Amino acid sequence: MDDFDDFTAKLKQTRDELKLQMHLASKEAEEEWEDLIKDWDRFVQKTQLDKSADEVGEAAKELGMKIKTVFDRLRKS
């Protein structure tokens, strides 16, 4: 029975570790999302000002790359 108890204890420990990792990953994803929203708000502000098409295009490209990076990272987790 000791082997079974050890096995069960290890499974419980692994379960608890995975639960913690998932919680931390979701917090990290939430923080990344909040950063992305801030970037979006800055983009909107920039486009509402009197900017040249080149500046708006560059800001849109930058934001698009950030959105893609965050989306890819969230999809993999």
PyMOL Python script that loads the backbone (N, CA, C, O; Angstrom):
from pymol import cmd

cmd.read_pdbstr("""\
ATOM      1  N   MET A   1       0.801  -1.194   0.000  1.00  0.00           N
ATOM      2  CA  MET A   1       0.000   0.000   0.000  1.00  0.00           C
ATOM      3  C   MET A   1       0.848   1.265   0.000  1.00  0.00           C
ATOM      4  O   MET A   1       0.411   2.305  -0.491  1.00  0.00           O
ATOM      5  N   ASP A   2       2.055   1.182   0.546  1.00  0.00           N
ATOM      6  CA  ASP A   2       2.908   2.371   0.588  1.00  0.00           C
ATOM      7  C   ASP A   2       3.223   2.881  -0.811  1.00  0.00           C
ATOM      8  O   ASP A   2       3.252   4.091  -1.038  1.00  0.00           O
ATOM      9  N   ASP A   3       3.459   1.967  -1.755  1.00  0.00           N
ATOM     10  CA  ASP A   3       3.739   2.385  -3.123  1.00  0.00           C
ATOM     11  C   ASP A   3       2.545   3.131  -3.719  1.00  0.00           C
ATOM     12  O   ASP A   3       2.707   4.142  -4.402  1.00  0.00           O
ATOM     13  N   PHE A   4       1.361   2.622  -3.451  1.00  0.00           N
ATOM     14  CA  PHE A   4       0.162   3.279  -3.958  1.00  0.00           C
ATOM     15  C   PHE A   4      -0.020   4.653  -3.322  1.00  0.00           C
ATOM     16  O   PHE A   4      -0.378   5.614  -4.003  1.00  0.00           O
ATOM     17  N   ASP A   5       0.229   4.747  -2.007  1.00  0.00           N
ATOM     18  CA  ASP A   5       0.110   6.032  -1.315  1.00  0.00           C
ATOM     19  C   ASP A   5       1.132   7.032  -1.858  1.00  0.00           C
ATOM     20  O   ASP A   5       0.817   8.208  -2.040  1.00  0.00           O
ATOM     21  N   ASP A   6       2.353   6.563  -2.116  1.00  0.00           N
ATOM     22  CA  ASP A   6       3.385   7.434  -2.694  1.00  0.00           C
ATOM     23  C   ASP A   6       2.972   7.907  -4.090  1.00  0.00           C
ATOM     24  O   ASP A   6       3.108   9.080  -4.437  1.00  0.00           O
ATOM     25  N   PHE A   7       2.469   6.968  -4.867  1.00  0.00           N
ATOM     26  CA  PHE A   7       2.020   7.299  -6.224  1.00  0.00           C
ATOM     27  C   PHE A   7       0.903   8.343  -6.186  1.00  0.00           C
ATOM     28  O   PHE A   7       0.921   9.316  -6.940  1.00  0.00           O
ATOM     29  N   THR A   8      -0.066   8.124  -5.299  1.00  0.00           N
ATOM     30  CA  THR A   8      -1.188   9.052  -5.167  1.00  0.00           C
ATOM     31  C   THR A   8      -0.705  10.433  -4.703  1.00  0.00           C
ATOM     32  O   THR A   8      -1.184  11.457  -5.189  1.00  0.00           O
ATOM     33  N   ALA A   9       0.231  10.453  -3.775  1.00  0.00           N
ATOM     34  CA  ALA A   9       0.760  11.722  -3.277  1.00  0.00           C
ATOM     35  C   ALA A   9       1.491  12.474  -4.387  1.00  0.00           C
ATOM     36  O   ALA A   9       1.363  13.693  -4.499  1.00  0.00           O
ATOM     37  N   LYS A  10       2.256  11.756  -5.206  1.00  0.00           N
ATOM     38  CA  LYS A  10       2.966  12.391  -6.324  1.00  0.00           C
ATOM     39  C   LYS A  10       1.975  12.942  -7.358  1.00  0.00           C
ATOM     40  O   LYS A  10       2.168  14.033  -7.894  1.00  0.00           O
ATOM     41  N   LEU A  11       0.916  12.175  -7.630  1.00  0.00           N
ATOM     42  CA  LEU A  11      -0.111  12.664  -8.555  1.00  0.00           C
ATOM     43  C   LEU A  11      -0.773  13.938  -8.031  1.00  0.00           C
ATOM     44  O   LEU A  11      -1.012  14.883  -8.783  1.00  0.00           O
ATOM     45  N   LYS A  12      -1.062  13.947  -6.735  1.00  0.00           N
ATOM     46  CA  LYS A  12      -1.685  15.126  -6.133  1.00  0.00           C
ATOM     47  C   LYS A  12      -0.744  16.325  -6.220  1.00  0.00           C
ATOM     48  O   LYS A  12      -1.177  17.433  -6.538  1.00  0.00           O
ATOM     49  N   GLN A  13       0.530  16.108  -5.942  1.00  0.00           N
ATOM     50  CA  GLN A  13       1.512  17.187  -6.017  1.00  0.00           C
ATOM     51  C   GLN A  13       1.616  17.721  -7.447  1.00  0.00           C
ATOM     52  O   GLN A  13       1.655  18.932  -7.660  1.00  0.00           O
ATOM     53  N   THR A  14       1.660  16.815  -8.419  1.00  0.00           N
ATOM     54  CA  THR A  14       1.725  17.218  -9.824  1.00  0.00           C
ATOM     55  C   THR A  14       0.475  17.996 -10.216  1.00  0.00           C
ATOM     56  O   THR A  14       0.562  19.008 -10.911  1.00  0.00           O
ATOM     57  N   ARG A  15      -0.676  17.526  -9.776  1.00  0.00           N
ATOM     58  CA  ARG A  15      -1.933  18.230 -10.046  1.00  0.00           C
ATOM     59  C   ARG A  15      -1.900  19.647  -9.485  1.00  0.00           C
ATOM     60  O   ARG A  15      -2.291  20.600 -10.159  1.00  0.00           O
ATOM     61  N   ASP A  16      -1.431  19.778  -8.246  1.00  0.00           N
ATOM     62  CA  ASP A  16      -1.371  21.090  -7.613  1.00  0.00           C
ATOM     63  C   ASP A  16      -0.386  22.019  -8.331  1.00  0.00           C
ATOM     64  O   ASP A  16      -0.654  23.210  -8.490  1.00  0.00           O
ATOM     65  N   GLU A  17       0.743  21.475  -8.759  1.00  0.00           N
ATOM     66  CA  GLU A  17       1.734  22.266  -9.493  1.00  0.00           C
ATOM     67  C   GLU A  17       1.169  22.738 -10.832  1.00  0.00           C
ATOM     68  O   GLU A  17       1.377  23.886 -11.224  1.00  0.00           O
ATOM     69  N   LEU A  18       0.464  21.865 -11.526  1.00  0.00           N
ATOM     70  CA  LEU A  18      -0.153  22.242 -12.802  1.00  0.00           C
ATOM     71  C   LEU A  18      -1.223  23.306 -12.610  1.00  0.00           C
ATOM     72  O   LEU A  18      -1.340  24.235 -13.409  1.00  0.00           O
ATOM     73  N   LYS A  19      -1.997  23.164 -11.551  1.00  0.00           N
ATOM     74  CA  LYS A  19      -3.027  24.158 -11.259  1.00  0.00           C
ATOM     75  C   LYS A  19      -2.387  25.523 -11.030  1.00  0.00           C
ATOM     76  O   LYS A  19      -2.890  26.529 -11.531  1.00  0.00           O
ATOM     77  N   LEU A  20      -1.292  25.573 -10.287  1.00  0.00           N
ATOM     78  CA  LEU A  20      -0.585  26.823 -10.036  1.00  0.00           C
ATOM     79  C   LEU A  20      -0.005  27.392 -11.326  1.00  0.00           C
ATOM     80  O   LEU A  20      -0.095  28.595 -11.569  1.00  0.00           O
ATOM     81  N   GLN A  21       0.587  26.541 -12.148  1.00  0.00           N
ATOM     82  CA  GLN A  21       1.138  26.998 -13.419  1.00  0.00           C
ATOM     83  C   GLN A  21       0.053  27.578 -14.317  1.00  0.00           C
ATOM     84  O   GLN A  21       0.275  28.592 -14.979  1.00  0.00           O
ATOM     85  N   MET A  22      -1.112  26.951 -14.347  1.00  0.00           N
ATOM     86  CA  MET A  22      -2.217  27.454 -15.153  1.00  0.00           C
ATOM     87  C   MET A  22      -2.686  28.809 -14.635  1.00  0.00           C
ATOM     88  O   MET A  22      -2.995  29.711 -15.415  1.00  0.00           O
ATOM     89  N   HIS A  23      -2.735  28.940 -13.325  1.00  0.00           N
ATOM     90  CA  HIS A  23      -3.145  30.214 -12.727  1.00  0.00           C
ATOM     91  C   HIS A  23      -2.146  31.318 -13.095  1.00  0.00           C
ATOM     92  O   HIS A  23      -2.539  32.420 -13.479  1.00  0.00           O
ATOM     93  N   LEU A  24      -0.856  31.011 -12.974  1.00  0.00           N
ATOM     94  CA  LEU A  24       0.167  31.994 -13.305  1.00  0.00           C
ATOM     95  C   LEU A  24       0.140  32.340 -14.791  1.00  0.00           C
ATOM     96  O   LEU A  24       0.324  33.496 -15.171  1.00  0.00           O
ATOM     97  N   ALA A  25      -0.091  31.333 -15.622  1.00  0.00           N
ATOM     98  CA  ALA A  25      -0.151  31.578 -17.074  1.00  0.00           C
ATOM     99  C   ALA A  25      -1.343  32.461 -17.406  1.00  0.00           C
ATOM    100  O   ALA A  25      -1.245  33.340 -18.263  1.00  0.00           O
ATOM    101  N   SER A  26      -2.467  32.236 -16.736  1.00  0.00           N
ATOM    102  CA  SER A  26      -3.638  33.055 -17.033  1.00  0.00           C
ATOM    103  C   SER A  26      -3.413  34.489 -16.564  1.00  0.00           C
ATOM    104  O   SER A  26      -3.875  35.427 -17.214  1.00  0.00           O
ATOM    105  N   LYS A  27      -2.715  34.673 -15.452  1.00  0.00           N
ATOM    106  CA  LYS A  27      -2.381  36.023 -14.990  1.00  0.00           C
ATOM    107  C   LYS A  27      -1.458  36.709 -15.989  1.00  0.00           C
ATOM    108  O   LYS A  27      -1.629  37.888 -16.300  1.00  0.00           O
ATOM    109  N   GLU A  28      -0.481  35.963 -16.486  1.00  0.00           N
ATOM    110  CA  GLU A  28       0.447  36.515 -17.472  1.00  0.00           C
ATOM    111  C   GLU A  28      -0.301  36.907 -18.745  1.00  0.00           C
ATOM    112  O   GLU A  28      -0.048  37.967 -19.317  1.00  0.00           O
ATOM    113  N   ALA A  29      -1.213  36.060 -19.179  1.00  0.00           N
ATOM    114  CA  ALA A  29      -1.999  36.357 -20.379  1.00  0.00           C
ATOM    115  C   ALA A  29      -2.865  37.592 -20.141  1.00  0.00           C
ATOM    116  O   ALA A  29      -3.015  38.428 -21.033  1.00  0.00           O
ATOM    117  N   GLU A  30      -3.427  37.708 -18.959  1.00  0.00           N
ATOM    118  CA  GLU A  30      -4.262  38.867 -18.635  1.00  0.00           C
ATOM    119  C   GLU A  30      -3.425  40.153 -18.669  1.00  0.00           C
ATOM    120  O   GLU A  30      -3.877  41.179 -19.176  1.00  0.00           O
ATOM    121  N   GLU A  31      -2.207  40.089 -18.126  1.00  0.00           N
ATOM    122  CA  GLU A  31      -1.330  41.260 -18.138  1.00  0.00           C
ATOM    123  C   GLU A  31      -0.936  41.631 -19.568  1.00  0.00           C
ATOM    124  O   GLU A  31      -0.894  42.810 -19.919  1.00  0.00           O
ATOM    125  N   GLU A  32      -0.649  40.625 -20.384  1.00  0.00           N
ATOM    126  CA  GLU A  32      -0.320  40.893 -21.781  1.00  0.00           C
ATOM    127  C   GLU A  32      -1.499  41.532 -22.503  1.00  0.00           C
ATOM    128  O   GLU A  32      -1.321  42.447 -23.308  1.00  0.00           O
ATOM    129  N   TRP A  33      -2.703  41.049 -22.214  1.00  0.00           N
ATOM    130  CA  TRP A  33      -3.899  41.605 -22.831  1.00  0.00           C
ATOM    131  C   TRP A  33      -4.067  43.065 -22.432  1.00  0.00           C
ATOM    132  O   TRP A  33      -4.373  43.910 -23.274  1.00  0.00           O
ATOM    133  N   GLU A  34      -3.870  43.363 -21.159  1.00  0.00           N
ATOM    134  CA  GLU A  34      -3.995  44.742 -20.690  1.00  0.00           C
ATOM    135  C   GLU A  34      -2.963  45.648 -21.370  1.00  0.00           C
ATOM    136  O   GLU A  34      -3.280  46.778 -21.742  1.00  0.00           O
ATOM    137  N   ASP A  35      -1.737  45.158 -21.531  1.00  0.00           N
ATOM    138  CA  ASP A  35      -0.706  45.926 -22.238  1.00  0.00           C
ATOM    139  C   ASP A  35      -1.116  46.158 -23.684  1.00  0.00           C
ATOM    140  O   ASP A  35      -0.904  47.239 -24.234  1.00  0.00           O
ATOM    141  N   LEU A  36      -1.703  45.139 -24.293  1.00  0.00           N
ATOM    142  CA  LEU A  36      -2.139  45.259 -25.676  1.00  0.00           C
ATOM    143  C   LEU A  36      -3.261  46.295 -25.816  1.00  0.00           C
ATOM    144  O   LEU A  36      -3.291  47.052 -26.786  1.00  0.00           O
ATOM    145  N   ILE A  37      -4.168  46.326 -24.861  1.00  0.00           N
ATOM    146  CA  ILE A  37      -5.249  47.314 -24.871  1.00  0.00           C
ATOM    147  C   ILE A  37      -4.667  48.721 -24.752  1.00  0.00           C
ATOM    148  O   ILE A  37      -5.133  49.645 -25.418  1.00  0.00           O
ATOM    149  N   LYS A  38      -3.660  48.885 -23.913  1.00  0.00           N
ATOM    150  CA  LYS A  38      -3.009  50.197 -23.787  1.00  0.00           C
ATOM    151  C   LYS A  38      -2.369  50.602 -25.117  1.00  0.00           C
ATOM    152  O   LYS A  38      -2.459  51.756 -25.535  1.00  0.00           O
ATOM    153  N   ASP A  39      -1.722  49.633 -25.775  1.00  0.00           N
ATOM    154  CA  ASP A  39      -1.135  49.912 -27.092  1.00  0.00           C
ATOM    155  C   ASP A  39      -2.220  50.314 -28.089  1.00  0.00           C
ATOM    156  O   ASP A  39      -2.023  51.230 -28.888  1.00  0.00           O
ATOM    157  N   TRP A  40      -3.357  49.634 -28.041  1.00  0.00           N
ATOM    158  CA  TRP A  40      -4.469  49.956 -28.926  1.00  0.00           C
ATOM    159  C   TRP A  40      -4.952  51.389 -28.673  1.00  0.00           C
ATOM    160  O   TRP A  40      -5.177  52.154 -29.610  1.00  0.00           O
ATOM    161  N   ASP A  41      -5.106  51.736 -27.402  1.00  0.00           N
ATOM    162  CA  ASP A  41      -5.560  53.084 -27.068  1.00  0.00           C
ATOM    163  C   ASP A  41      -4.574  54.144 -27.567  1.00  0.00           C
ATOM    164  O   ASP A  41      -4.985  55.191 -28.067  1.00  0.00           O
ATOM    165  N   ARG A  42      -3.280  53.871 -27.430  1.00  0.00           N
ATOM    166  CA  ARG A  42      -2.281  54.814 -27.945  1.00  0.00           C
ATOM    167  C   ARG A  42      -2.380  54.929 -29.463  1.00  0.00           C
ATOM    168  O   ARG A  42      -2.254  56.020 -30.019  1.00  0.00           O
ATOM    169  N   PHE A  43      -2.606  53.802 -30.128  1.00  0.00           N
ATOM    170  CA  PHE A  43      -2.770  53.809 -31.578  1.00  0.00           C
ATOM    171  C   PHE A  43      -3.953  54.681 -31.994  1.00  0.00           C
ATOM    172  O   PHE A  43      -3.854  55.504 -32.905  1.00  0.00           O
ATOM    173  N   VAL A  44      -5.064  54.480 -31.307  1.00  0.00           N
ATOM    174  CA  VAL A  44      -6.262  55.256 -31.632  1.00  0.00           C
ATOM    175  C   VAL A  44      -5.993  56.741 -31.421  1.00  0.00           C
ATOM    176  O   VAL A  44      -6.396  57.567 -32.240  1.00  0.00           O
ATOM    177  N   GLN A  45      -5.323  57.081 -30.345  1.00  0.00           N
ATOM    178  CA  GLN A  45      -5.002  58.483 -30.094  1.00  0.00           C
ATOM    179  C   GLN A  45      -4.126  59.053 -31.210  1.00  0.00           C
ATOM    180  O   GLN A  45      -4.358  60.166 -31.681  1.00  0.00           O
ATOM    181  N   LYS A  46      -3.126  58.286 -31.627  1.00  0.00           N
ATOM    182  CA  LYS A  46      -2.230  58.752 -32.686  1.00  0.00           C
ATOM    183  C   LYS A  46      -2.982  58.977 -33.991  1.00  0.00           C
ATOM    184  O   LYS A  46      -2.716  59.945 -34.703  1.00  0.00           O
ATOM    185  N   THR A  47      -3.905  58.102 -34.304  1.00  0.00           N
ATOM    186  CA  THR A  47      -4.619  58.229 -35.578  1.00  0.00           C
ATOM    187  C   THR A  47      -5.643  59.349 -35.543  1.00  0.00           C
ATOM    188  O   THR A  47      -6.039  59.856 -36.593  1.00  0.00           O
ATOM    189  N   GLN A  48      -6.072  59.740 -34.364  1.00  0.00           N
ATOM    190  CA  GLN A  48      -7.035  60.821 -34.265  1.00  0.00           C
ATOM    191  C   GLN A  48      -6.365  62.190 -34.375  1.00  0.00           C
ATOM    192  O   GLN A  48      -7.026  63.187 -34.668  1.00  0.00           O
ATOM    193  N   LEU A  49      -5.074  62.234 -34.143  1.00  0.00           N
ATOM    194  CA  LEU A  49      -4.346  63.488 -34.283  1.00  0.00           C
ATOM    195  C   LEU A  49      -4.050  63.727 -35.760  1.00  0.00           C
ATOM    196  O   LEU A  49      -4.225  62.832 -36.587  1.00  0.00           O
ATOM    197  N   ASP A  50      -3.618  64.897 -36.077  1.00  0.00           N
ATOM    198  CA  ASP A  50      -3.299  65.239 -37.459  1.00  0.00           C
ATOM    199  C   ASP A  50      -1.938  64.636 -37.807  1.00  0.00           C
ATOM    200  O   ASP A  50      -0.909  65.295 -37.658  1.00  0.00           O
ATOM    201  N   LYS A  51      -1.934  63.406 -38.263  1.00  0.00           N
ATOM    202  CA  LYS A  51      -0.700  62.686 -38.587  1.00  0.00           C
ATOM    203  C   LYS A  51      -0.663  62.391 -40.079  1.00  0.00           C
ATOM    204  O   LYS A  51      -1.690  62.339 -40.757  1.00  0.00           O
ATOM    205  N   SER A  52       0.541  62.204 -40.555  1.00  0.00           N
ATOM    206  CA  SER A  52       0.686  61.831 -41.961  1.00  0.00           C
ATOM    207  C   SER A  52       0.317  60.364 -42.145  1.00  0.00           C
ATOM    208  O   SER A  52       0.298  59.594 -41.184  1.00  0.00           O
ATOM    209  N   ALA A  53       0.030  59.993 -43.359  1.00  0.00           N
ATOM    210  CA  ALA A  53      -0.326  58.601 -43.673  1.00  0.00           C
ATOM    211  C   ALA A  53       0.814  57.664 -43.317  1.00  0.00           C
ATOM    212  O   ALA A  53       0.573  56.538 -42.882  1.00  0.00           O
ATOM    213  N   ASP A  54       2.051  58.107 -43.495  1.00  0.00           N
ATOM    214  CA  ASP A  54       3.201  57.262 -43.166  1.00  0.00           C
ATOM    215  C   ASP A  54       3.259  56.968 -41.669  1.00  0.00           C
ATOM    216  O   ASP A  54       3.533  55.837 -41.268  1.00  0.00           O
ATOM    217  N   GLU A  55       3.003  57.980 -40.844  1.00  0.00           N
ATOM    218  CA  GLU A  55       3.046  57.789 -39.397  1.00  0.00           C
ATOM    219  C   GLU A  55       1.921  56.862 -38.926  1.00  0.00           C
ATOM    220  O   GLU A  55       2.130  56.002 -38.070  1.00  0.00           O
ATOM    221  N   VAL A  56       0.746  57.045 -39.487  1.00  0.00           N
ATOM    222  CA  VAL A  56      -0.380  56.181 -39.132  1.00  0.00           C
ATOM    223  C   VAL A  56      -0.106  54.755 -39.590  1.00  0.00           C
ATOM    224  O   VAL A  56      -0.376  53.799 -38.863  1.00  0.00           O
ATOM    225  N   GLY A  57       0.427  54.619 -40.788  1.00  0.00           N
ATOM    226  CA  GLY A  57       0.745  53.290 -41.314  1.00  0.00           C
ATOM    227  C   GLY A  57       1.770  52.579 -40.454  1.00  0.00           C
ATOM    228  O   GLY A  57       1.644  51.383 -40.191  1.00  0.00           O
ATOM    229  N   GLU A  58       2.786  53.308 -40.014  1.00  0.00           N
ATOM    230  CA  GLU A  58       3.824  52.713 -39.166  1.00  0.00           C
ATOM    231  C   GLU A  58       3.246  52.305 -37.817  1.00  0.00           C
ATOM    232  O   GLU A  58       3.578  51.238 -37.301  1.00  0.00           O
ATOM    233  N   ALA A  59       2.387  53.139 -37.240  1.00  0.00           N
ATOM    234  CA  ALA A  59       1.750  52.805 -35.960  1.00  0.00           C
ATOM    235  C   ALA A  59       0.858  51.576 -36.112  1.00  0.00           C
ATOM    236  O   ALA A  59       0.838  50.715 -35.232  1.00  0.00           O
ATOM    237  N   ALA A  60       0.128  51.488 -37.205  1.00  0.00           N
ATOM    238  CA  ALA A  60      -0.738  50.332 -37.452  1.00  0.00           C
ATOM    239  C   ALA A  60       0.089  49.060 -37.620  1.00  0.00           C
ATOM    240  O   ALA A  60      -0.280  48.001 -37.113  1.00  0.00           O
ATOM    241  N   LYS A  61       1.192  49.168 -38.321  1.00  0.00           N
ATOM    242  CA  LYS A  61       2.060  48.008 -38.532  1.00  0.00           C
ATOM    243  C   LYS A  61       2.624  47.526 -37.200  1.00  0.00           C
ATOM    244  O   LYS A  61       2.650  46.325 -36.928  1.00  0.00           O
ATOM    245  N   GLU A  62       3.077  48.467 -36.369  1.00  0.00           N
ATOM    246  CA  GLU A  62       3.625  48.127 -35.065  1.00  0.00           C
ATOM    247  C   GLU A  62       2.581  47.426 -34.201  1.00  0.00           C
ATOM    248  O   GLU A  62       2.862  46.400 -33.582  1.00  0.00           O
ATOM    249  N   LEU A  63       1.385  47.983 -34.165  1.00  0.00           N
ATOM    250  CA  LEU A  63       0.309  47.397 -33.366  1.00  0.00           C
ATOM    251  C   LEU A  63      -0.064  46.014 -33.896  1.00  0.00           C
ATOM    252  O   LEU A  63      -0.287  45.088 -33.117  1.00  0.00           O
ATOM    253  N   GLY A  64      -0.132  45.875 -35.208  1.00  0.00           N
ATOM    254  CA  GLY A  64      -0.453  44.577 -35.800  1.00  0.00           C
ATOM    255  C   GLY A  64       0.550  43.507 -35.414  1.00  0.00           C
ATOM    256  O   GLY A  64       0.177  42.366 -35.140  1.00  0.00           O
ATOM    257  N   MET A  65       1.817  43.873 -35.394  1.00  0.00           N
ATOM    258  CA  MET A  65       2.858  42.913 -35.009  1.00  0.00           C
ATOM    259  C   MET A  65       2.703  42.518 -33.537  1.00  0.00           C
ATOM    260  O   MET A  65       2.861  41.347 -33.192  1.00  0.00           O
ATOM    261  N   LYS A  66       2.396  43.485 -32.670  1.00  0.00           N
ATOM    262  CA  LYS A  66       2.214  43.176 -31.256  1.00  0.00           C
ATOM    263  C   LYS A  66       1.005  42.271 -31.057  1.00  0.00           C
ATOM    264  O   LYS A  66       1.069  41.310 -30.290  1.00  0.00           O
ATOM    265  N   ILE A  67      -0.094  42.570 -31.739  1.00  0.00           N
ATOM    266  CA  ILE A  67      -1.300  41.742 -31.623  1.00  0.00           C
ATOM    267  C   ILE A  67      -1.003  40.321 -32.071  1.00  0.00           C
ATOM    268  O   ILE A  67      -1.407  39.368 -31.405  1.00  0.00           O
ATOM    269  N   LYS A  68      -0.308  40.165 -33.185  1.00  0.00           N
ATOM    270  CA  LYS A  68       0.023  38.832 -33.691  1.00  0.00           C
ATOM    271  C   LYS A  68       0.903  38.077 -32.707  1.00  0.00           C
ATOM    272  O   LYS A  68       0.685  36.891 -32.463  1.00  0.00           O
ATOM    273  N   THR A  69       1.903  38.757 -32.134  1.00  0.00           N
ATOM    274  CA  THR A  69       2.808  38.117 -31.178  1.00  0.00           C
ATOM    275  C   THR A  69       2.054  37.624 -29.949  1.00  0.00           C
ATOM    276  O   THR A  69       2.240  36.489 -29.510  1.00  0.00           O
ATOM    277  N   VAL A  70       1.202  38.484 -29.397  1.00  0.00           N
ATOM    278  CA  VAL A  70       0.435  38.100 -28.210  1.00  0.00           C
ATOM    279  C   VAL A  70      -0.538  36.979 -28.554  1.00  0.00           C
ATOM    280  O   VAL A  70      -0.661  36.022 -27.790  1.00  0.00           O
ATOM    281  N   PHE A  71      -1.225  37.075 -29.674  1.00  0.00           N
ATOM    282  CA  PHE A  71      -2.166  36.031 -30.076  1.00  0.00           C
ATOM    283  C   PHE A  71      -1.462  34.689 -30.229  1.00  0.00           C
ATOM    284  O   PHE A  71      -1.953  33.669 -29.746  1.00  0.00           O
ATOM    285  N   ASP A  72      -0.311  34.689 -30.901  1.00  0.00           N
ATOM    286  CA  ASP A  72       0.443  33.439 -31.092  1.00  0.00           C
ATOM    287  C   ASP A  72       0.860  32.842 -29.746  1.00  0.00           C
ATOM    288  O   ASP A  72       0.756  31.633 -29.535  1.00  0.00           O
ATOM    289  N   ARG A  73       1.335  33.704 -28.835  1.00  0.00           N
ATOM    290  CA  ARG A  73       1.772  33.213 -27.526  1.00  0.00           C
ATOM    291  C   ARG A  73       0.595  32.662 -26.744  1.00  0.00           C
ATOM    292  O   ARG A  73       0.725  31.621 -26.100  1.00  0.00           O
ATOM    293  N   LEU A  74      -0.556  33.332 -26.779  1.00  0.00           N
ATOM    294  CA  LEU A  74      -1.733  32.854 -26.045  1.00  0.00           C
ATOM    295  C   LEU A  74      -2.270  31.558 -26.641  1.00  0.00           C
ATOM    296  O   LEU A  74      -2.734  30.680 -25.914  1.00  0.00           O
ATOM    297  N   ARG A  75      -2.207  31.442 -27.955  1.00  0.00           N
ATOM    298  CA  ARG A  75      -2.698  30.235 -28.627  1.00  0.00           C
ATOM    299  C   ARG A  75      -1.845  29.027 -28.241  1.00  0.00           C
ATOM    300  O   ARG A  75      -2.361  27.914 -28.135  1.00  0.00           O
ATOM    301  N   LYS A  76      -0.550  29.235 -28.031  1.00  0.00           N
ATOM    302  CA  LYS A  76       0.353  28.136 -27.698  1.00  0.00           C
ATOM    303  C   LYS A  76       0.237  27.712 -26.233  1.00  0.00           C
ATOM    304  O   LYS A  76       0.588  26.587 -25.878  1.00  0.00           O
ATOM    305  N   SER A  77      -0.265  28.630 -25.373  1.00  0.00           N
ATOM    306  CA  SER A  77      -0.314  28.279 -23.939  1.00  0.00           C
ATOM    307  C   SER A  77      -1.582  27.583 -23.563  1.00  0.00           C
ATOM    308  O   SER A  77      -1.770  27.227 -22.400  1.00  0.00           O
TER     309      SER A  77
END
""", "prot")
cmd.dss("prot")
cmd.show_as("cartoon", "prot")
cmd.util.cbc("prot")
cmd.orient("prot")
